[in-house]
Every structure is written in C-alpha cells, then in structure tokens.
Amino acid sequence: MALRFLVVEGNPVGPRERHQATFGKTYSDSYGSVLQTIDPTSIYDVVFPADEGANLPDSGGLESYDGVFLTGSALNAYHATPDILRQVDLMREVYRSGTPSFGSCWGLQMGAMAAGGDVQMNQKGREVGFARRITRTDEGTRHPMLQGRPMSFDAPAIHLDVVTTLPEHVTVLASNTVTPVQAAEIHHEGGVFWGVQYHPEFSLTELAAILKRYHDTLLAEGMFLSSGDHAAYIDDLLTLESDRKRTDLSWRFGLDEEVLDDFKRLTEIRNFIEHYVKPKKSERGRA
C-alpha cells in the first residue's frame, strides 16, 4: 500500500501566491514533489491551517496518514496571531494522533511550541542562503535522522527566528554557532516529531526564488551591498543548479556534495521515511 502523507503549508494565502508566482509551486506542493521524488508511489494531501475557516483534521483524521510534514513559513511564531495559533493547535493534534511528523524551519518551531517550547528572533541575526558548519551533537551521531551526514555539514537555510526555550522532552541533534537548535527530536503526548531548522527540501532554484523576493530585506540587513551583487549571487546559484560541475561556483559558495548532490541533500527527509514512517506503518498494521 502506498504511503499517504499530509503536507501542512505554513503560509497564509499571500506568501503562497508569491512563491507560486516566482517558483512555480507553493511551498506545500514543492514539498510534496520532494516526497514523491524520494518515494514515487507515495501520495500526499495539503492542508492550509493559516487560512481562516480551513477544514483541519483532528487527531482521528490525522491517524489516517502515515506521516505529516510541516513546511517553512514567512510568519513569525511569536506574533501569536490566529493564523499562527491554528497551526500550533494542529501540531498538538498531530502529537495526540501518534502520527510520525517532520518539520523544516517553521515546522521545527511549530513542533517546539506545540510541546511547550518557545521561539524568538535570533539575536545573532538572519541565517540566509546556507546554514554553515551544522554540527551533530553526541546524540545526533547516533540518531537515525542524521545517518549518512558527516559530523559537520552545510544546508540550504533562510530564517530569522529560532527555538529559544526547549520543550520538556527534546533531544537536540545538531547546532551551529548561529542557531543552537538546528535539528531535534521531540516527544509529546504520545507523538514523536523530527525537525530541522534548515531546508533539506530546497533546491538551489527554489532557494534562489526566495532570495530574489527578499531583495529589499537582504540589502537593508547588509547581506548584499547592491542590487547588482544580489542579482549576481542569484544568477550564480541558478547556473550552479543547472551545471553541478562548475567547480568555480561551488568553490565560491563553499558548497560540497552535502548540498549539491540531491540524494545527500534530502538525507533527513529520506531517513525519516525509511527509519520512522515505514516501521511505524508496519507497527500500526498499515503495511
């Protein structure tokens, strides 16, 4: 029987439409496409909890899925607006359902907040483009989510907020000098969540589309000195995506196969499916 996934889109309609316009897919459909790259027989549904009046599954409905995936978002969790609180409530239902769950960036933040943690703006500033020297903790060296990753690696990333207060039952699996919680496992109310603050699901093309939309912010924060520098960076990313043998560009960006090899880049998501979703499916009698 094919794996059945639920992808939880973290964005309200405005950011969804902007991503669709600049990249060609919403965050959720892009994530779903990645899941089908990993397991071509899988199917996925999408839910939009940021939308007022959205039809959201309860724990019983969530039990019908083999795995739940939470996307990134342009929102800031600490604003605690209704579109955010609905997502925290949905994540609590995911925990109660016992359905395996995984989140990227905003997804990790929702997983932490739903279990009693907190998220705030990172006082060290934005991590943008790539998270550098993500380093596995002692627990992370033994955890199946990071199996196949070296002790230190880079990954696509763009975020200003971080988990600042840990939930009660959490294991931090990786960190770096900018973000103390880069990867974690959280246990709460009978459910288990795996999450990362970076974006293993992002291709260089998707990352470039996001960075293009962040033009004004990135110039204001001094990430680029001019619009020309910003445009050249994006052009080089797109060139490298189309020609992975451009060693001049991979050297300039400081990237290796952990980002440039799609199989390696998707390590955490693939490990989640292989080491948690599939065994749990069998345990639940759904194989």
C-alpha positions in Angstrom: 0.0 0.0 0.0 1.3 3.4 -1.0 2.5 5.8 1.8 0.0 8.6 2.4 1.3 11.9 3.6 -0.2 15.2 4.8 1.8 18.3 4.0 0.9 21.3 6.3 1.5 24.6 4.5 2.8 27.1 7.0 2.0 30.2 4.9 -1.2 32.3 4.5 -2.5 32.9 1.0 -0.3 36.0 0.2 3.1 34.3 0.6 1.7 31.1 -1.0 0.8 33.1 -4.1 4.1 34.9 -4.2 6.0 31.6 -4.1 3.8 30.1 -6.8 4.5 33.2 -9.0 8.2 33.2 -8.5 9.0 29.5 -8.3 6.0 27.8 -10.0 4.7 25.9 -7.0 3.6 26.7 -3.4 5.8 25.6 -0.5 3.5 22.6 0.1 3.3 21.3 -3.5 7.1 21.7 -3.7 7.5 19.7 -0.5 5.0 17.1 -1.8 7.1 16.8 -5.1 10.2 16.1 -3.0 8.4 13.4 -1.1 7.4 11.8 -4.4 11.0 12.0 -5.6 12.0 10.0 -2.5 9.1 7.6 -2.8 7.4 7.8 -6.3 4.5 5.6 -5.2 3.6 8.0 -2.3 0.5 10.3 -2.4 0.0 13.5 -0.4 -2.7 15.8 0.7 -2.2 19.5 1.6 -3.9 21.5 4.4 -3.8 25.3 5.0 -4.2 26.0 8.7 -3.2 29.6 8.3 -6.5 30.2 6.4 -9.5 31.2 8.5 -12.2 28.6 8.2 -9.8 25.9 6.8 -11.1 22.4 7.3 -8.4 20.9 9.6 -8.2 17.3 10.6 -8.5 16.2 14.2 -6.3 13.5 15.8 -8.6 10.9 14.4 -8.3 12.2 10.8 -4.5 12.6 11.2 -4.3 8.9 12.1 -5.2 8.0 8.5 -1.8 9.4 7.4 1.5 7.6 7.5 3.4 10.9 8.0 2.9 14.6 8.4 5.3 17.2 7.0 5.3 20.9 8.1 6.7 23.4 5.6 8.5 26.7 6.1 6.6 29.9 6.5 7.0 33.7 6.2 5.3 34.2 9.5 6.9 34.8 12.9 5.7 32.4 15.6 6.0 34.9 18.5 3.3 37.2 17.0 0.7 34.6 18.1 -1.9 35.8 15.7 -4.9 33.5 14.9 -3.3 32.1 11.7 -0.3 31.1 13.8 -2.2 29.7 16.8 -4.3 27.5 14.5 -1.0 25.9 13.3 0.2 25.3 16.9 -3.2 23.7 17.7 -3.0 21.5 14.7 0.5 20.4 15.7 -0.8 19.4 19.1 -3.4 17.3 17.4 -0.6 15.7 15.3 1.2 14.7 18.6 -2.0 13.3 20.0 -2.6 11.2 16.9 0.7 9.5 17.2 1.4 10.0 13.5 5.1 10.4 12.7 5.8 14.1 11.9 8.7 16.0 10.4 9.2 19.8 10.0 11.6 22.1 8.2 12.4 25.6 9.7 8.9 26.9 10.7 7.9 23.3 11.0 10.5 22.8 13.8 9.3 25.9 15.5 5.7 24.7 15.5 6.8 21.3 16.8 8.6 23.0 19.6 5.9 25.5 20.5 3.1 22.8 20.5 5.2 20.8 23.0 5.7 23.8 25.4 8.8 25.4 23.9 9.3 29.0 22.7 10.5 30.8 19.6 12.0 34.2 19.4 14.0 36.4 17.0 17.6 35.2 16.8 19.8 37.9 18.4 22.7 36.8 16.1 20.7 37.8 13.1 19.4 36.0 10.0 20.8 32.8 8.7 20.4 33.1 4.9 21.3 31.1 1.9 23.1 28.3 3.7 23.5 27.3 7.3 27.2 26.7 7.8 29.0 24.1 9.8 25.9 22.4 11.2 27.5 20.0 13.7 26.0 16.9 15.1 25.7 16.6 18.9 26.7 13.4 20.6 23.1 12.3 20.5 23.0 13.3 16.8 25.8 11.0 15.9 23.6 8.1 17.0 20.2 9.3 15.8 18.8 7.8 12.5 17.7 11.2 11.2 21.3 12.3 10.6 22.5 8.9 9.4 24.8 9.4 6.5 25.6 13.1 7.3 29.2 13.9 8.2 29.9 15.4 11.6 29.7 18.9 10.1 27.9 20.0 7.0 26.0 22.9 5.3 22.4 23.0 4.2 20.0 25.5 2.5 18.5 27.9 5.0 16.7 31.2 5.5 15.3 32.2 8.9 15.5 34.9 11.4 13.8 33.1 14.3 15.0 30.2 16.4 13.8 27.9 19.1 14.9 29.7 22.3 13.1 27.6 25.0 13.3 23.8 24.7 10.2 21.6 25.3 10.5 19.2 28.2 11.1 16.0 26.2 13.5 17.1 23.5 16.8 15.8 22.2 19.0 18.4 20.3 20.7 16.6 17.4 22.6 19.3 15.7 23.6 23.0 16.1 26.0 25.7 14.8 27.3 29.0 16.0 24.3 30.9 14.7 21.4 28.6 15.7 21.6 26.4 18.9 18.8 24.1 17.7 19.5 23.0 14.1 17.9 19.6 14.4 15.9 17.9 17.2 13.6 15.1 18.2 10.6 16.0 20.4 8.3 13.6 22.3 4.9 15.0 23.4 1.6 13.5 24.4 2.4 10.1 22.7 3.7 11.6 19.5 7.2 11.9 18.1 8.4 14.8 15.9 11.7 15.1 14.0 12.6 18.6 12.8 15.4 20.7 11.3 15.8 24.5 11.3 17.3 24.4 7.8 15.6 23.3 4.5 16.9 20.0 3.1 13.9 20.1 0.7 15.1 23.3 -1.1 16.8 23.0 -4.4 19.1 25.8 -5.4 16.4 27.0 -7.8 13.8 27.3 -5.0 16.3 29.0 -2.7 17.1 31.5 -5.5 13.4 32.3 -5.9 13.1 33.0 -2.2 16.3 35.1 -2.1 15.0 37.1 -5.0 11.8 38.0 -3.1 14.0 39.1 -0.1 15.9 41.7 -2.1 15.0 44.7 0.0 15.4 42.9 3.3 18.8 41.5 2.4 20.1 44.8 1.2 18.8 46.6 4.3 20.5 44.0 6.6 23.8 44.3 4.8 23.8 40.8 3.3 24.4 42.4 -0.1 26.0 45.8 -0.8 24.0 46.5 -4.0 21.2 45.2 -6.2 23.9 44.1 -8.7 25.6 41.9 -6.1 22.3 40.4 -5.1 21.4 39.6 -8.8 24.8 38.1 -9.5 24.5 35.8 -6.4 21.1 34.6 -7.6 22.4 34.1 -11.2 25.3 32.1 -9.9 23.1 29.9 -7.8 20.9 29.1 -10.9 24.0 28.4 -13.0 25.3 26.0 -10.4 21.9 24.3 -10.2 22.0 23.7 -14.0 25.7 22.7 -14.0 26.9 21.0 -10.9 30.4 20.6 -12.5 31.0 24.4 -12.2 33.7 23.9 -9.6 34.5 27.7 -9.7 31.0 28.4 -8.4 30.9 25.5 -5.9 34.2 26.8 -4.5 33.0 30.4 -4.4 29.9 29.4 -2.5 31.8 26.9 -0.3 29.4 24.1 -1.2 30.1 20.4 -1.4 28.1 17.3 -2.2 26.0 17.6 1.0 24.1 20.4 -0.8 24.9 19.7 -4.5 24.1 16.0 -4.5 20.3 15.8 -4.3 20.4 12.4 -2.7 22.6 13.7 0.1 20.7 17.0 0.5 17.5 15.1 1.2 19.1 12.9 3.8 16.9 13.9 6.8 13.6 13.6 5.0 14.6 10.2 3.4 15.8 8.9 6.8 12.5 10.0 8.4 10.6 8.0 5.9 12.8 4.9 5.9 13.6 4.8 9.7 10.5 6.1 11.2 7.5 6.3 8.9 7.8 2.8 7.3 8.5 0.9 10.6 5.6 2.9 12.3 3.3 2.0 9.4 4.0 -1.7 9.9 3.6 -1.4 13.7 0.2 0.3 13.2 -0.8 -2.6 10.9 -1.0 -0.3 7.8 1.7 -2.1 5.7 
